[in-house]
């Protein structure tokens, strides 16, 4: 009797499991459609961007990640482990037949920034987003705003006024965080049946991010990428080896969910340095297409503007007053809807494989989205997303503000400068050349020559500072201005203090051996720690400080700086 009950129970369990599996399969996107080659697409390379290894908070080694990329049919991967930029990046290399490009994900007060093409930095990059991007640009890097749609405030990019070079229009690690528990449960159960489909079922079109991308594109070129943000690690937030974690979703599954298809001028050669330069250059120029491979793969799209016998590809600009013909063509499955958008609004749509818009003269940001029938998401996630063609719009990178016009100038009391430092740190003023000092004092503005050294060990609040007294507050002034040189590249603070060491507001500035003029609006100073107000109470300011601390300097760092012509202006 028990054997009969066991048999029937097992049979019911098998039938129930099969029915559950079929039901789950019905909830997932169907297996990806294999799309034919698209004539005229040219040489391409498929890859995954934004990946974390066990060097930061991922679970796999770079070698294991490369092997997963090979199984997913990729040509390149861009590893973006968390850091401050001081670790020398690995040179580009081929591993398991996949091109490995090393990059870094930096922390800023405005969110995380992925920096491509950044060499080892002379000091830690951190702080205000605009300052970090300024430093990235100085070293020739390209800064991409990471996971701007993250529901987690600590991760979401918010510094849209900073001069970013690109953004992530979609991010796999953010895509699931706003889903209902039911959707997550279905995806988890379906992961073992069809992992890429299960992951794709959690993706939606990020309307707010797309609208921001289109808005910013009116003033500057801004390539967008699909970010895998792959960690292969679910569990405790602490990445320590002892933390509870599961290596899911796996790297290969994420790589099969979506990819970036880079359009190259020439095929990859096998020379890692040359191929990495070609891939990164194509990305920075907007020659890249995002494909949700879990829906259809490998996917292909051509999007060009034609004018006067010239073909303008994705990422390029057309001067104002020129009439163009826009052409888009794809190899999507039957029923794929092709949409051309201008500044985010649909202009024309078709379910044919090709779409042509002739006689286009209206200035704007033009790009293409393609949707497969019954695609997942609410709103549905696009199968393909092109980068824009910019018609009749300025394409200059955002520039730093010009030096403000001087109306009045009051020298700071540099002759009364004094030092402050941590208990084991060094901060000292150095006597200058006598003749130079006398000449400066005759002008009422002696230069400040400063040496500093932070104690070694772990970061524990080390600091060195120069303090200048302020009489009567700064309500009558708008800016602080000075000239600076430093013995080596350094980023330091200008801070103002109101009565107590815990009430401070500040901005950072860059200095090196080249003499440069620093000009900062007092209203741009941000709170440091806990303050009673978001902006500095200028009428109560009693001290100006120049500070070196562990935001942009490592413990044990030392250096020297000369500050002259220090004044408050309006």
C-alpha positions in Angstrom: 0.0 0.0 0.0 2.8 2.4 0.9 4.6 1.4 -2.3 1.5 2.2 -4.3 1.1 5.5 -2.5 4.8 6.3 -3.1 4.5 5.6 -6.8 1.4 7.7 -7.2 2.9 10.5 -5.1 6.1 10.4 -7.1 4.0 10.4 -10.3 2.0 13.3 -9.1 5.1 15.1 -8.1 6.6 14.6 -11.6 3.4 15.7 -13.3 3.2 18.7 -11.1 6.8 19.6 -11.6 6.3 19.3 -15.4 3.2 21.4 -15.3 5.0 24.0 -13.2 7.9 24.0 -15.6 5.6 24.5 -18.6 3.8 27.3 -16.8 7.1 29.0 -16.0 8.3 28.6 -19.6 5.1 30.3 -20.7 5.9 33.2 -18.5 9.4 33.7 -19.9 10.3 35.2 -23.2 10.6 32.5 -25.8 14.0 31.2 -26.7 16.0 33.8 -28.7 15.4 33.9 -32.4 18.5 33.5 -34.5 18.7 36.4 -36.8 20.3 36.3 -40.2 23.4 38.4 -41.1 22.6 42.0 -42.0 24.2 43.0 -45.3 26.2 46.3 -45.1 26.6 46.2 -41.3 30.4 46.1 -41.7 32.9 44.6 -39.2 31.6 44.4 -35.6 32.6 43.1 -32.2 30.1 41.9 -29.6 31.0 42.5 -26.0 29.9 43.0 -22.4 30.6 46.2 -20.6 30.6 46.9 -16.8 31.8 43.7 -15.1 33.1 43.0 -11.6 35.7 40.4 -10.8 37.0 39.1 -7.4 39.3 42.1 -7.4 36.4 44.0 -6.0 32.9 42.7 -5.4 32.5 40.0 -8.1 32.9 36.3 -7.5 34.9 35.2 -10.5 38.5 35.7 -11.6 39.2 37.6 -14.8 40.1 34.3 -16.4 36.8 32.7 -15.4 34.9 35.7 -16.7 36.7 35.5 -20.0 35.9 31.8 -20.3 32.2 32.7 -19.7 32.3 35.3 -22.4 33.7 32.8 -24.9 30.8 30.4 -24.1 28.4 33.3 -24.7 29.9 34.1 -28.0 31.4 37.5 -27.1 34.5 39.1 -28.6 35.5 41.5 -25.8 34.7 42.3 -22.2 35.3 45.5 -20.2 36.1 44.8 -16.6 35.2 47.7 -14.3 36.2 46.8 -10.8 35.6 49.3 -8.0 38.5 51.4 -7.1 40.0 54.9 -6.8 42.1 54.9 -9.9 45.4 54.4 -8.3 45.7 50.7 -9.3 47.6 50.5 -12.6 45.1 48.9 -15.1 46.0 45.6 -16.7 47.2 46.1 -20.3 44.7 44.9 -22.9 45.1 41.2 -23.5 43.4 38.2 -25.1 42.3 35.5 -22.7 40.6 32.4 -23.9 40.2 34.2 -27.2 38.3 37.1 -25.7 39.8 40.7 -25.7 40.0 41.9 -22.0 39.9 45.7 -21.4 40.5 46.9 -17.9 38.6 50.0 -16.6 37.5 51.2 -13.2 34.3 52.3 -11.4 34.9 55.4 -9.3 32.8 56.7 -6.4 31.6 60.3 -6.5 29.2 62.3 -4.4 26.9 62.2 -7.5 27.0 58.5 -8.0 29.3 56.0 -9.6 31.4 56.8 -12.7 33.0 54.2 -15.0 36.2 55.6 -16.4 37.5 54.1 -19.7 41.1 54.7 -20.9 42.3 55.9 -17.5 45.9 55.2 -16.6 47.0 54.8 -13.0 46.1 58.1 -11.2 48.6 60.1 -9.1 46.1 60.3 -6.2 42.8 58.7 -5.3 39.9 60.0 -7.4 36.8 60.8 -5.3 34.6 63.6 -4.2 32.3 65.9 -6.2 31.3 64.4 -9.5 32.5 67.4 -11.6 35.9 67.3 -9.9 36.3 63.6 -10.5 35.3 64.0 -14.2 37.8 66.9 -14.5 40.5 64.7 -13.2 39.5 61.8 -15.5 39.5 64.2 -18.5 42.9 65.5 -17.5 44.4 62.0 -17.9 42.6 61.3 -21.1 39.8 59.1 -19.7 36.2 58.9 -20.7 33.6 59.0 -17.9 30.3 57.1 -18.1 27.5 57.7 -15.6 26.7 54.3 -14.1 23.3 52.8 -13.2 21.3 56.1 -13.3 18.1 54.2 -12.8 19.1 52.4 -9.7 16.4 52.4 -7.0 19.2 52.6 -4.4 20.1 56.3 -3.8 23.7 55.5 -3.0 24.2 54.0 -6.5 22.0 56.2 -8.6 23.7 58.8 -10.8 22.3 62.2 -9.9 25.0 64.7 -11.0 23.5 65.5 -14.4 25.0 69.0 -14.5 28.5 67.4 -14.5 30.3 67.0 -17.9 29.8 63.2 -18.2 30.9 61.6 -21.5 28.4 58.9 -21.7 25.8 57.0 -19.7 24.3 53.5 -19.2 20.8 53.5 -20.7 20.1 50.1 -19.0 21.8 48.3 -16.2 21.1 44.6 -15.4 21.8 44.9 -11.7 19.3 47.8 -11.5 16.7 46.2 -13.7 15.4 43.7 -11.1 15.4 46.0 -8.1 12.0 47.6 -8.9 10.2 44.4 -9.7 7.4 42.9 -7.7 8.0 39.9 -5.5 5.9 37.8 -7.8 8.0 38.8 -10.8 11.2 38.0 -8.9 9.8 34.6 -7.8 9.0 33.7 -11.4 12.4 34.8 -12.6 14.2 32.8 -9.9 12.2 29.7 -10.6 12.6 30.2 -14.4 16.4 30.8 -14.1 17.2 27.1 -14.1 15.0 26.5 -17.2 16.1 29.5 -19.4 18.4 31.8 -17.5 18.7 34.6 -20.2 15.0 34.7 -20.7 14.4 34.8 -16.9 16.8 37.8 -16.6 15.3 39.5 -19.6 11.8 39.2 -18.1 12.9 41.6 -15.4 13.9 44.4 -17.8 11.7 47.4 -18.6 12.3 50.4 -20.8 13.8 53.0 -18.4 11.7 56.0 -19.6 13.3 58.5 -17.2 16.8 57.6 -18.2 16.0 57.7 -21.9 14.4 61.1 -21.5 17.5 62.4 -19.8 19.7 61.0 -22.4 17.7 62.7 -25.2 17.6 66.0 -23.3 21.4 66.0 -22.7 22.1 65.0 -26.3 20.7 68.4 -27.4 23.7 70.1 -25.9 26.5 67.6 -26.3 27.3 64.2 -27.8 26.6 61.4 -25.3 27.0 57.8 -26.2 25.0 55.2 -24.2 25.8 51.6 -23.4 24.0 48.6 -22.0 25.6 47.7 -18.7 25.8 44.1 -17.6 27.0 45.2 -14.1 27.8 41.5 -13.6 29.0 40.3 -10.2 27.9 36.6 -10.2 27.2 37.1 -6.6 24.0 37.3 -4.6 24.1 37.5 -0.8 25.5 39.8 1.9 26.6 43.3 0.8 30.0 42.6 2.4 32.2 41.1 -0.3 34.5 39.4 2.2 35.2 35.8 1.5 33.5 34.8 4.7 30.2 36.5 3.7 27.3 34.4 2.7 26.9 34.6 -1.1 25.7 32.6 -4.1 27.4 33.0 -7.5 24.2 34.0 -9.3 23.2 35.2 -11.8 26.2 33.6 -13.5 28.4 35.6 -15.8 27.6 33.6 -18.9 23.8 34.0 -18.3 24.2 37.8 -18.0 26.3 37.9 -21.1 23.7 36.0 -23.0 20.9 38.4 -21.9 22.2 41.5 -23.7 25.4 42.8 -25.3 26.9 45.8 -27.0 27.7 45.5 -30.7 30.5 47.9 -31.6 30.8 49.0 -35.2 34.5 49.0 -36.3 36.3 50.4 -39.2 38.4 47.2 -39.6 37.9 43.7 -38.2 39.7 42.9 -34.9 43.3 41.9 -35.7 44.3 39.8 -32.7 46.7 42.5 -31.5 45.3 43.3 -28.1 46.5 46.9 -27.8 45.3 47.9 -31.2 42.0 46.1 -30.9 41.3 47.6 -27.5 42.0 51.1 -28.9 39.6 50.4 -31.8 36.8 49.2 -29.4 37.2 52.0 -27.0 37.4 54.6 -29.8 34.2 53.2 -31.3 32.4 53.4 -28.0 33.5 57.0 -27.3 32.4 58.0 -30.8 28.9 56.5 -30.3 29.5 53.7 -32.8 27.7 51.1 -30.7 24.4 49.3 -30.7 22.7 47.6 -27.7 21.0 44.2 -28.3 18.8 42.2 -25.9 20.1 38.9 -27.1 17.7 36.9 -25.0 15.0 38.0 -27.4 16.8 37.7 -30.7 20.5 37.3 -31.6 23.0 38.3 -32.8 20.9 41.3 -34.0 21.9 44.0 -36.4 21.0 47.5 -37.2 22.3 50.1 -39.7 21.3 53.7 -38.9 22.8 56.5 -41.1 22.1 59.9 -42.4 22.9 60.7 -46.1 23.6 64.1 -47.4 25.4 65.3 -50.6 26.8 61.9 -51.3 28.2 61.4 -47.8 27.1 58.8 -45.3 27.0 59.9 -41.7 27.1 57.0 -39.1 25.8 56.7 -35.6 27.5 59.1 -33.2 28.3 61.8 -35.8 26.9 65.2 -36.2 25.4 67.1 -39.2 25.8 70.9 -39.3 22.7 73.0 -39.2 20.9 73.8 -42.4 21.7 70.6 -44.2 18.9 68.4 -45.4 19.5 64.7 -44.9 17.9 61.3 -45.5 17.7 59.1 -42.5 17.8 55.3 -43.1 17.4 52.5 -40.6 17.5 48.8 -41.4 17.3 45.7 -39.2 17.3 41.9 -39.4 14.7 41.4 -36.7 12.1 38.6 -36.6 8.8 39.1 -38.4 6.7 41.8 -36.8 9.7 43.7 -35.3 8.7 47.4 -35.0 11.3 49.9 -36.0 11.0 53.4 -34.5 12.9 56.6 -35.3 12.8 59.1 -32.5 13.7 62.8 -32.5 14.6 64.2 -29.0 12.8 61.2 -27.5 9.5 61.5 -29.4 8.6 59.0 -32.2 8.8 60.4 -35.7 8.1 57.3 -37.8 7.5 53.6 -37.1 7.2 50.6 -39.3 7.1 46.8 -39.1 9.1 46.6 -42.3 12.8 45.8 -42.2 13.7 49.2 -43.5 12.6 52.7 -42.7 13.6 55.9 -44.7 12.9 59.5 -43.8 13.8 61.9 -46.6 14.1 65.7 -46.5 14.9 65.9 -42.8 16.0 69.4 -41.7 14.7 69.8 -38.2 17.5 70.0 -35.6 17.5 67.3 -33.0 18.8 64.1 -31.5 17.8 61.2 -33.8 18.1 57.6 -32.9 16.4 54.2 -33.4 14.7 51.7 -31.2 13.4 48.3 -32.4 10.9 46.1 -30.6 10.2 42.4 -31.1 6.6 41.2 -30.8 5.6 40.5 -27.3 8.8 41.7 -25.7 9.0 41.7 -21.9 8.7 44.7 -19.5 6.3 47.4 -18.6 6.9 49.5 -20.6 8.4 47.0 -23.0 12.2 46.9 -23.2 13.6 47.7 -26.7 15.3 44.8 -28.5 17.7 47.2 -30.2 18.8 50.7 -29.2 21.0 52.7 -31.5 23.2 55.7 -30.5 22.1 59.1 -31.9 22.9 61.1 -35.0 22.9 64.8 -34.1 21.4 67.1 -36.7 22.0 70.8 -36.5 23.2 70.8 -32.8 26.4 71.9 -31.1 28.7 68.9 -30.3 31.3 70.5 -28.0 32.1 68.8 -24.7 31.0 70.9 -21.7 33.7 73.3 -20.7 34.7 74.6 -17.3 33.2 78.0 -16.3 35.2 81.0 -17.2 36.9 83.1 -14.6 34.4 85.6 -13.1 34.8 89.3 -13.9 36.5 91.1 -11.0 34.6 93.9 -9.4 36.3 94.2 -6.0 39.2 92.3 -4.4 40.2 92.0 -0.7 43.5 90.1 -0.1 43.2 87.3 2.5 45.3 87.7 5.6 48.0 85.4 4.4 50.6 86.9 6.7 48.5 85.5 9.6 48.4 82.0 8.3 48.7 79.2 10.8 48.7 75.4 10.6 46.5 72.7 11.9 47.0 68.9 11.7 46.1 65.5 13.1 47.9 64.2 16.1 50.5 62.3 14.0 50.4 64.4 10.8 52.7 67.2 9.7 51.7 70.7 8.5 54.2 73.5 8.4 54.8 76.8 6.8 58.1 77.3 5.1 60.1 80.6 5.0 60.4 81.9 1.5 63.3 83.6 -0.2 63.9 86.8 1.8 63.8 89.2 -1.2 60.7 87.5 -2.6 59.0 87.6 0.8 59.8 91.3 1.3 58.4 92.1 -2.2 55.3 90.2 -1.5 54.8 91.8 1.9 55.2 95.2 0.4 52.2 94.3 -1.7 50.4 93.1 1.4 50.1 89.5 0.1 52.9 87.2 1.2 52.7 83.8 -0.5 52.0 80.7 1.6 54.6 78.0 1.2 53.3 74.9 2.8 54.6 71.4 3.5 52.4 68.6 4.6 52.6 64.9 5.4 49.8 62.5 6.4 50.7 59.7 8.9 50.8 56.2 7.4 48.5 53.2 8.2 44.8 53.0 7.6 42.7 56.0 6.8 41.6 57.3 10.1 40.9 61.0 9.7 44.5 62.1 8.9 44.7 65.8 7.8 47.0 68.7 7.4 45.7 72.3 7.0 46.6 75.9 6.7 44.1 78.3 8.4 43.6 82.0 7.6 41.4 84.2 9.8 38.4 85.9 8.3 37.2 89.1 10.0 33.5 90.1 9.7 32.4 87.1 7.6 32.2 86.7 3.8 28.7 88.0 3.1 30.1 90.8 1.0 32.0 88.5 -1.3 31.1 86.0 -4.0 34.3 84.0 -4.6 37.7 83.0 -3.4 40.5 83.2 -5.8 44.2 82.3 -5.7 47.2 81.1 -7.7 48.7 77.7 -6.8 51.6 75.4 -7.7 52.4 72.0 -6.1 55.5 69.8 -6.2 53.4 66.9 -7.5 49.8 66.5 -8.8 47.4 66.8 -5.9 43.8 67.5 -5.2 43.2 69.6 -2.0 40.3 71.3 -0.3 39.4 75.0 0.1 37.1 75.0 3.2 35.3 77.7 5.2 34.5 77.3 8.9 31.9 78.9 11.0 32.9 79.1 14.7 33.5 75.4 15.3 35.6 72.7 13.6 32.5 70.6 13.0 30.8 73.3 10.8 32.6 73.3 7.5 31.8 73.6 3.8 34.2 73.2 1.0 35.3 72.6 -2.6 38.4 70.8 -4.0 40.9 72.1 -6.5 43.7 70.5 -8.5 47.4 71.7 -8.4 50.6 70.6 -10.0 53.9 72.2 -11.1 52.1 74.5 -13.5 50.9 77.8 -12.0 47.2 77.9 -12.3 44.4 80.3 -11.1 41.8 78.7 -8.9 38.5 80.6 -8.8 35.6 79.2 -6.8 32.1 80.5 -6.0 31.4 80.5 -2.3 27.9 79.4 -3.0 29.2 76.2 -4.6 30.8 75.0 -1.3 29.2 71.8 0.0 28.7 70.6 3.6 31.5 68.5 5.0 30.0 66.2 7.5 27.1 67.3 9.6 26.3 71.0 9.3 23.4 73.2 10.3 22.7 74.4 6.7 23.2 73.1 3.2 25.1 76.2 2.2 27.8 78.1 4.0 26.5 80.9 6.2 28.8 83.5 4.8 28.0 86.1 7.4 29.3 83.8 10.1 32.5 82.5 8.4 35.5 83.1 10.6 38.2 80.9 8.9 39.4 79.9 5.5 41.3 76.6 5.3 43.5 74.8 2.8 43.3 71.1 3.6 44.9 67.8 2.6 43.0 64.7 3.8 42.3 61.1 2.9 39.6 62.0 0.4 42.2 62.5 -2.4 45.4 61.5 -0.6 46.5 58.2 0.8 47.8 57.8 4.3 51.5 58.5 4.2 51.3 61.0 1.4 53.4 64.1 1.6 54.0 67.1 -0.6 54.5 70.9 -0.9 52.3 73.7 -2.2 52.7 77.4 -2.8 49.6 79.6 -2.7 49.8 83.3 -3.8 47.4 86.1 -4.6 44.9 84.7 -2.2 41.9 87.0 -2.0 38.1 87.3 -1.7 36.4 88.9 -4.7 33.1 90.1 -6.0 
